[in-house]
Amino acid sequence: MLEILNDVPLKPLHTFGTDVRAEAFVKVADREDVEALPDLLKERNYLILGGGSNVLFTDNYRGIVVKPVMNGLNTLDESEGHIVLEAGAGLDWDAFVAFCVKNGYGGVENLSLIPGNVGASPIQNIGAYGVEIEKVIEGVRFFNLAERGWNAYAKGQCGFGYRQSVFKKALKNKCVIVSVVFRLTKKKHDFQLGYGDLSKLVKEKGGESLQAVRDAVIEIRQGKLPDPKVKGNAGSFFKNPVISHVQFIELQKIYPDMPFYDLLGEKKIPAAWLIEKCGWKGKTIGNAGVHHKQALVLVNANGMAKGKEIVELAKQIKNSVQSRFQIELDFEVNIV
Ligand SMILES: Cc1cc2nc3c(=O)[nH]c(=O)nc-3n(C[C@H](O)[C@H](O)[C@H](O)COP(=O)(O)OP(=O)(O)OC[C@H]3O[C@@H](n4cnc5c(N)ncnc54)[C@H](O)[C@@H]3O)c2cc1C
């Protein structure tokens, strides 16, 4: 039986920590709860909320916030070299990573300390330090609210791309992800240490092991990303833009030091570099700011920022990058 709460404060339920409330709020814990949603949500605004680490509320939410809290963790298959785990959508992502590392299951260690819940991990195909979650996802189980039906997508149906999936496109806000199935290694782990100083730090921590990678990733992240408990934020506010080779060559004539990653025929440019070049790093406007150590991260500078102020700052940054580099930045964060 669903318990609907009214006028619920959302401040503790999202990492930007803006002071907003939800008209109504409901937790869903099992199949029965989820199957009751289409009737409850009929002709109402609704938002599925995980850990709230990739959303920015611009105002009080007029509608129902639905929070999946399924926290089961089951072994579906196991062999000498692999284990297949099904993890409930409501599990804390980093607690799941810690569990995997402790038990010697490899594949998610580079994604340590990313905030949020397991259920959101496929939505933007979370990625960090050279690994994207699609690498270890075997499938995603969800309930389609429009069709009132259960579905299980194999990895190939999920439409994964850079910070992208079918759950952000055709199925956006149409489905409730209830669990994610991961295929992890038990031996012959495929260590990915090519990113920045990761390899060096892993060596300092005793060499290639799941725990050493996790510890190194946590140390790097804590050194440059603001802790949302201390300063509200949602990680990278913008995606790294991808530009054509032709545009890249033109820009490189003016900015020979512009960093880039090679993609097939295109170039991905670090948005942080573009933003920093426009002079935004460390700047604060009103209550909203750009983090002083990482220009990609916008912060609730003093805990008092309104969502609209943060969006306004983001738009100003977007405009200045557009006019200086003719590059359009897209928001990674979901603006609600
Ligand atoms: C400090 C910090 C660092 C971060 N670093 C990274 C990083 O390195 N890499 C990275 O990829 N991301 C990063 N993020 C962004 C964020 O943590 C991830 O996108 C995370 O997966 C969001 O999970 P969540 O549960 O908080 O989702 P939410 O913010 O609650 O929701 C995100 C979107 O998913 C939808 N959604 C959530 N759960 C469900 C569900 N069960 N079913 C259907 N829809 C759902 C929501 O409606 C919303 O559209 C960072 C964020 C912070 C604050």
The ligand as a Gaussian input file, in Angstrom:
#p B3LYP/6-31G(d) Opt

LIG

0 1
 C       30.082000      15.318000      -6.347000
 C       29.477000      14.623000      -7.536000
 C       30.294000      13.915000      -8.389000
 C       29.752000      13.242000      -9.494000
 N       30.588000      12.558000     -10.303000
 C       30.092000      11.892000     -11.372000
 C       30.960000      11.135000     -12.222000
 O       32.164000      11.048000     -11.984000
 N       30.413000      10.512000     -13.283000
 C       29.078000      10.554000     -13.550000
 O       28.646000       9.929000     -14.543000
 N       28.225000      11.252000     -12.767000
 C       28.697000      11.921000     -11.683000
 N       27.862000      12.640000     -10.886000
 C       26.435000      12.736000     -11.242000
 C       25.527000      11.723000     -10.503000
 O       26.110000      11.291000      -9.320000
 C       25.187000      10.508000     -11.358000
 O       24.563000      10.907000     -12.558000
 C       24.267000       9.522000     -10.635000
 O       24.115000       8.351000     -11.383000
 C       22.874000      10.106000     -10.344000
 O       22.213000       9.185000      -9.509000
 P       20.997000       9.615000      -8.605000
 O       20.445000       8.367000      -7.986000
 O       21.409000      10.680000      -7.675000
 O       19.992000      10.157000      -9.700000
 P       18.995000      11.411000      -9.584000
 O       19.802000      12.661000      -9.570000
 O       18.038000      11.216000      -8.496000
 O       18.238000      11.289000     -10.967000
 C       18.911000      11.501000     -12.184000
 C       17.928000      11.210000     -13.336000
 O       17.571000       9.836000     -13.327000
 C       16.181000       9.647000     -13.126000
 N       16.061000       8.479000     -12.233000
 C       16.709000       8.264000     -11.067000
 N       16.440000       7.041000     -10.586000
 C       15.572000       6.460000     -11.453000
 C       14.925000       5.180000     -11.511000
 N       15.118000       4.238000     -10.577000
 N       14.107000       4.926000     -12.559000
 C       13.920000       5.849000     -13.536000
 N       14.489000       7.064000     -13.537000
 C       15.324000       7.375000     -12.496000
 C       15.668000      10.947000     -12.537000
 O       14.308000      11.168000     -12.871000
 C       16.586000      11.964000     -13.187000
 O       16.136000      12.278000     -14.482000
 C       28.363000      13.313000      -9.757000
 C       27.538000      14.022000      -8.873000
 C       28.093000      14.671000      -7.777000
 C       27.193000      15.409000      -6.835000

